[in-house]
Each structure stands twice: as structure tokens, then as C-alpha cells.
Amino acid sequence: MIDALKPSGWIVVEEFDAVTCLPDPAVNGREANLRVRRAFGEALTARGVDLHCGRLLAHELKGNGLEQVGVEATVSLWGGKSRGTSLMKLHFEEMREPMVNSGLISAEEFEADLKRIDEEDFLMPSPMMWTAWGMKPAFRKS
């Protein structure tokens, strides 16, 4: 994507970091630290996914020669049946077979956690969304 930029062109990249901000029931008793979330992270890591990818975006942009690189991150608190938890459920459901078949979570635990996500009192912090931007250097005459 960077190669496709014109000189002085900008790029904005967003990616989640799934491990920087984890649920902590000790801080907020309504937050749930689900087994399915941990199993999901382990399954992704086993497949070579870097769960800190979003956190590394600015470094990657700088490493690829971009200038004026900036970054910010946001976290939301997702409640049961919210758009965010609906998204997470879809991700979990896509990885159901690999998680259960590898023994990271039982089918019963998986179903119980997905049911819990839809309960009215459910809360979980979202994965941290990192937004990074940078500009391709202008063409410089020699």
C-alpha cells in the first residue's frame, strides 16, 4: 500500500490489539473474562497471528520510510447484545471448531460463554483499536 502512495500522499491504517486491554472483574465486577476469549487468542497465536499487531503500526510505518507518523488508540466498553459483542461473537463462531477440536475450550464452555455475551449485565472492554498514519516523503531533487 505504501508503494502505491504518491509523494506527499498519506495513509491511515487501523488494526486491533487484542491483548493490551483485558477484562478485569477485580476492577469492574460486571466485566467478564470469558474462557472463549482466551481460547480465541491462543488459537490465533497458534496460527501465526500477532495479537499486538495494532500496537506495532506506527513502528511499521516509520520503518517503511513514512514521515509525520502519528498514532492513537481507543477502547470501548461493550455491553451484552451490542454491536461490538455481536462482532466478537461472529469471530468466536468462525473459530469454534479449531478452538474446540484443539482442546482450548469445551463445546459446553463455548456455548455458555456465547450465551453470557448476550446477557443484559455483560460487559467487556473492546480490543484496543490502533489508528496510525503517515506521509510518504515528497520527491526530492538531487
N, C-alpha and C positions, 0 to 999 in steps of 0.2 A: 504494500500500500504506500509506503514511503517513496518508493521509486516512482510511483505514479504521480506524485505531487510535483507541481510546477515550482520553480524557485520562488521563495516567499510564500508558498502555499502552506496552509495549516491542516493539521489532522487532529481529530479528537477520538480517543479510544476509551471504551468503558469495559470493565470486567469485574466480576465478583471476587472477593477474597472470603472463602468460606470458613476460615478458622480464627480470624482476628477478634471477632466479637461473638462469643458463645453465650448461650443461655446460662444464667446463674441463679437458680432458685434461692440461694442464700442471700442474694441482693434483692431480688423481687420474687417473693413466694409464688406468684402466679406464672412465672416463666417455667417452661417445661424443657428439660434436657432429654430429648427423646433418644431412645436406642436407635431408631431408624436414621436419625441424623448422623450419628456416629458411624453406623454401618455404611451409610451412603458415602461419607468421606473416605472410609477405608477402602471401599470398592473403587472409588475414583482414583485414589492414590495408587492402588494396585494396577490400574490401567495406565499409569503414567501421567495423570492429571496433577498439575501443581496447584494445590489449593490456595497458595499465596499469589497466584498469577496477577491479580489486580493490583496488589501492593507493589509489584515489580514494574509496572507500566512506565513510570517516569524514568527509571533506570534504563529500560529498553529503548525508549525514545532518545534519550541522551546518547546512549551507546550507538545509535544509528545516525548520529550526526545532527539531530534536530537542535534548534536553538529556542530560547524563550519557553522552555519546558515548564509546565505547571501541573499541579495535581491537587485534587481534593477527594474526600471520601465522605459517604453518607451511610447512615444506618437508620432503619425504621424499626418500630416495634409492631409486629404483625399479630393480629388477633385471629381467633378462630373464624373460618369461612371468609377470610379477607382475600383480596387479590393476591397478596404475597404468599399466604399459606396455600392458596389454590395452585400457584406456580410451583411451590415446593412439593406439594402432593404429586403433581404431574412428574416432576423429576424423580421422586422416590418410586413412583409406579413404573417408570421406564426402567429402573434398575432393580425391580423386585426380584426377578429370577436370579441374577448374579449374586445379590446380597443373600438371599435365602439358600441358594444352592451351594454357596461357599461357606455357609455356617456362620456368617456375620450376624444374622438375626433369624429367629424362627418365624415361620409363617404366622403364628399366633401373635407374636410380638409386633410383627409388621402391621397386621390388621388392627391391633389395639392402638398402635401409635397413629395410624391414619384416622381412626375414629376419634382419637383425642384431639387431633388437629382441628376437627370440625366443631368441637365443643365451645360454647359461648365464652367460658372463662379462660380459654387457651391463650397464651402469649409466648412469643419468641422473638428475639432480635433477628432482623434480617441479616443475610450475609452482607458484609460491607461492600458497597459499590464504589469502586475507584474510577475516577474520571481523570484522564491525563491528556494533555495537549502539547503540541509543539509545532514549530515552524521550520520548514526546510530553508536552509540558508539561501540568500539571494545569490544569483550568478555574479561572480566577482571576476573582473578583468585582471589579467596578469600584468 
